[in-house]
Amino acid sequence: MLQQLKYLIFDMDGVLWQDNTPMPELPNFFAELALLGIQVAFATNNATRTPSQYVAKFKRFGVAIKPKQIMTSALVTAAFLGQTVKKPGPIYIVGRDGLIEAVEQQGFEVLPRFDISRPAAAVAVGFNQEVTYDDFAAAAHHIRYYNARFVGCNPDTTFPTERGLVPGNGSLIALIQAATDQTPEIIGKPYPPMFEACLAGFGPQANQQNTAMVGDRLNTDILGGQNAGLKTILVLSGVTSKSELAESSIRPDYIFQDIQELLNQLK
Ligand SMILES: [Mg+2]
């Protein structure tokens, strides 16, 4: 039952906004959820931005949230490294601020770009549009010759832009995989660590019965929510069309046009 839900985890792009355009009445949406006693968190596979950059984006759209409500695949990847790799690493990163900051905050040393003079304990891949051949060569060197653990923040092979679909982090990971014959460990949606981190962030009252994942993508948001045992809510305001939904074997618990319709049903 929709009314049992007390915790909602939101994907952002395609759900709360389209790139730089917020969904209509976004501040009112969160005010109404608060009145209903529903707590919210935000889960993104985008590993390039920091939580405070997201807080600033919400603020521009008139919504006040706290950094700890934001869970990025960079944070969850850094936490995974924190549990599995001895400090201080070092870690070799193919990525940007979001991942570098998260890994440093876990107490690791991050190697300079292209540095193969010392072995990295792990290579973490979290997307960078300015990536070059030398980034890949260094990452592959650490994995092949230094036996570095190979970790990817998220598996998305493409993402939508104004010019259409462009290569995403999954495509960068695939290049390094091809160059090393090693299989990466991948952390973001649809894999469980991201959802587990959001549940843990809510506290002990949150569980699989009263928590739902709200997203616009079937193979990450909805499949991942299901893998984690959560309720799932698909909104059709993003990348999934009605015909794609009809053809998919992935079945969300609830389907709404957008978050406005979700709110009307929650009330
Ligand atoms: Mg989305």
Residues whose N, C-alpha, C, O or C-beta is under 5 A from the ligand:
A	BS01	MG	D11 M12 D13 G14 D216 G238
